[in-house]
Structures are given as structure tokens and as C-alpha cells.
Amino acid sequence: MALTDNDIMPFGKHKGKKLSDVPHGYWLYMYDGKMLNKDYKEYAEEAVPSLRTLKEMANRNQDQERSR
């Protein structure tokens, strides 16, 4: 079964939210921790590279703000 952005997260901290509304960092946490079943892993794998980029950009912005 292929999941879509409109499917609902059935577990965890973001249970009940649309998959597209689950924060990027949470997807990375669940994916890296191997906590996803096959369907959710496949859904996450489509976005993981871009999620990593977004997370890195956010971390850099936070570091820049702290150093000001």
C-alpha cells in the first residue's frame, strides 16, 4: 500500500496528523532509528535526502543566530 501525504499518522507523538504535517525532524528520527514499518519507511525514503538538507539548513541558521 503506497502512502500519500494525506494519510494519517497512526502512532507516536504525531498520531492523528496528516503525514505531510509531521515535522521533518520526526521523520528523520523515526527513519534513522529504524522504527518504521515497510509502508512508512518507503514513504519516508522519498523525502529523507531533502529532509536532511532542510534539517542541516535549520541547524546552520540556529548556529548563526547563537553566534550573534
C-alpha positions in Angstrom: 0.0 0.0 0.0 1.5 3.3 -1.1 1.0 6.1 1.5 0.2 9.6 0.5 0.7 13.0 2.2 -3.0 12.9 3.2 -2.8 9.6 5.1 -2.9 9.9 8.9 0.0 9.1 11.2 -1.4 6.2 13.3 1.3 6.2 16.0 3.8 8.2 18.1 4.0 11.8 19.1 2.2 13.0 16.0 -0.6 10.4 15.9 -3.6 11.8 14.1 -1.8 14.3 11.9 -1.6 14.1 8.2 1.7 12.6 7.1 2.6 15.9 5.4 2.1 17.7 8.7 4.6 15.5 10.6 7.8 17.5 11.2 10.8 16.7 9.2 13.0 16.0 12.2 10.5 13.4 13.5 10.6 11.6 10.1 14.4 11.6 10.3 14.4 10.4 13.9 12.0 7.5 13.1 13.8 6.6 9.9 17.3 6.7 11.4 16.1 4.7 14.4 14.6 2.1 12.1 11.3 2.5 13.8 9.1 2.5 10.7 7.3 -0.5 9.1 7.7 -1.1 5.4 5.0 1.3 4.2 6.1 4.2 6.3 9.8 3.5 5.5 9.0 3.7 1.8 7.1 6.9 2.3 9.9 8.5 4.3 12.6 7.3 1.9 11.1 9.5 -0.8 11.8 12.6 1.3 14.8 11.7 3.5 17.5 13.3 1.4 15.7 16.6 1.2 14.7 16.4 4.9 18.3 16.0 5.8 19.1 19.1 3.8 16.4 21.1 5.4 17.5 20.0 8.9 21.1 20.9 8.2 20.0 24.4 6.9 17.9 24.9 10.1 20.8 23.9 12.3 23.1 26.3 10.5 20.6 29.1 10.9 20.3 28.4 14.6 24.1 28.4 15.0 24.3 31.7 13.2 21.7 33.2 15.5 23.5 32.0 18.6 26.8 33.5 17.4 25.3 37.0 17.0 
